[in-house]
Amino acid sequence: MNCNATMELEQQAKFDSLVRQLERSRHRKTTNYQIRVAALAAIGYGYIAIVCLGLFSSLWLVKWLVEADRQQPIVAIKIDSLLEHPDRLWLLFGLVITIAIALCWTQSPQLTDREIDRAQFPELFATIDELSHKLNAPKIDRVIINFEHNAAVSQLPHFGWRESCHNYLILGLPLLQSLTPAQFQATLAHELEHLSNNDSNFMGYILRVGRMWEQLTVDSNLFVFQWFFRWYEPVIKAYSLISVRDREYAADASAKRMTSAEIAASDLIQTYIYQYYLQECFSRQLDRQAHECETPPPDVVTQMLAALRQPLDPKTATVWLGLILGQATDTDDTHPCLSDRLAAMGYPTPKFWTPQPILQTAAEHFFGDRLVDLAAELDVQWYEQRKAAWLRQYQHARAQREYLITLNRNSQTAPLMLGAATVRADLTTELDGELLALPLWQAILDRDPNCAAANYQVGKAIINRGYASGCAYLERAISLDPDLVVASCEELYRFHIFQGNFSAAEIYLEWRQHHLHKQWRSKLERNIKETDRFTPHDLEANLIAEICQKLALHSAIDRAYLVCKPMQVFRDRPLYILSLKLTKSREIDIHRLQHNLRLEAEICQRLRIELNFISRLVIAIFDSDRTGFSDERELQLIGNIQKIPDARIF
């Protein structure tokens, strides 16, 4: 779970420091610590109550001021008339409180996935009941099956009373397909332990407070909310983060107690490995299909289950395990890292991992012949939920292909400029694969040996063929571009593992780990806010001319501003913001607004492709026909950009 998505860099530093301090605390596992976490959550609600009481008290102040002034204006007379009737005053107070409750209310998520019942799968429910009894966990009311590679429990309140909470067990069918029945019991014990400790209910209360304040600060520009949240967010998230982690360790201990250390550890390892496989292999195969097909396949979940049934290459699995174990427990995730979880269970961290063939997966064991039907039902759900995103991905790839065709045609008449050549090579890699793109990247290196992207792509292609000469290119990419450090280290680690040079592989693994946190902080810093400090851009005149040429191709663009945001993490790599103003239309209706939104998305998409010569570029469109819907912070951001000298370039 990502817990820092909304925090600024200054808040992030405070948050990291507080997390490290709490991790060293000896009292964080006591009841007093949990009381402190609950109290901090209550402060969030209490502050809103104080604000409401302040508004209510101000009415009495107005009444006193009105009574002190004998010459009352008409408006004052109306206010005085209202305040002379206590029933009306309390009615107004109730209205204020009702509005506050509406702001604070965060609905529980609706579980719309496939529900299974006891009559269909009695063995699965018998296993759940047995483990629930051993762990003294409350009864599971409903079991939900979805297409995620995950498992979770959730307590959804019924009419707000704890006694009437409904306990949901959510099981991802792909997860069950990647585990043995014994390993699945360890997963099940882990999740049920959360219910036995009332983790879901307690943490749901904590997390709802965080979501409430995020909603308030996004939807409201009131200083009283913004000021409080800047102090409150790092504190409540730090305390709840440590609380969640401690509960994860306790749940792992229960999984070990209900099965064995070996089974619980293998359950964790296999879960992480196959999750990595789905991200790195299966999802990328789908991405390649999205480049060519407008609609997704109708049987993605069925394909996923079949892919999970195939044996993994031992060397590839060892590489993935090394990358997973190389990650440290950081503040960007509530879950501890795999190495820390294994150490907490007293299980030695493995250097190698050979996937054992599964004679019968947990999915096959518990669902039997009905597994095919369940997969078919989830195929339909996956299709319906993902088809819109798939279409956007296809349209983006089609725009990339159209621009690549234009670049290829232009290259036949005259050599492309270095920026355009880099875009051509990058698009060829994305759409046609690294083999066809390799000559293009090598040609770029001949023109500019210091091109970081070209060094990375050439080095990657060479070592994937098993040649050590590619290592020098990747090391050069590391020295040229900090954004390529993690990816380059992963390629070098993989190469040396396959070559059997484990000592060299460990060096790159440590290098990668050292850089991961910097990369996260850099990503956080690149969020654009109205409080940011901007400076004039430092791009060369020929590069600005190239940008203006591409902007001129879009008739809907009226003007453009280009500014720079200095970075604190990677100081030599500033962020550039290209802010566009579109031409206005005299007619403003819902259909025109929808057309403008589609036009904005298309322009941003095309410019991101065409201006790919600089990866540190943010494109923002403002002041179109939707100006009336812009909030105060967006308008302040636009004003700050326009104030920078020489910001307007088009």
PyMOL commands that set and color helices and strands:
alter all, ss='L'
color gray80, all
select helices_A, chain A and resi 9-23+31-68+74-83+86-104+122-135+173-177+181-196+199-219+223-258+261-292+300-308+314-325+338-344+362-413+418-432+434-447+452-464+470-480+482-499+502-525+541-552+590-610+627-629+632-642
alter helices_A, ss='H'
color red, helices_A
select strands_A, chain A and resi 114-116+142-146+151-158+161-172+535-536+557-565+575-582+617-622
alter strands_A, ss='S'
color yellow, strands_A
deselect
rebuild
show_as cartoon
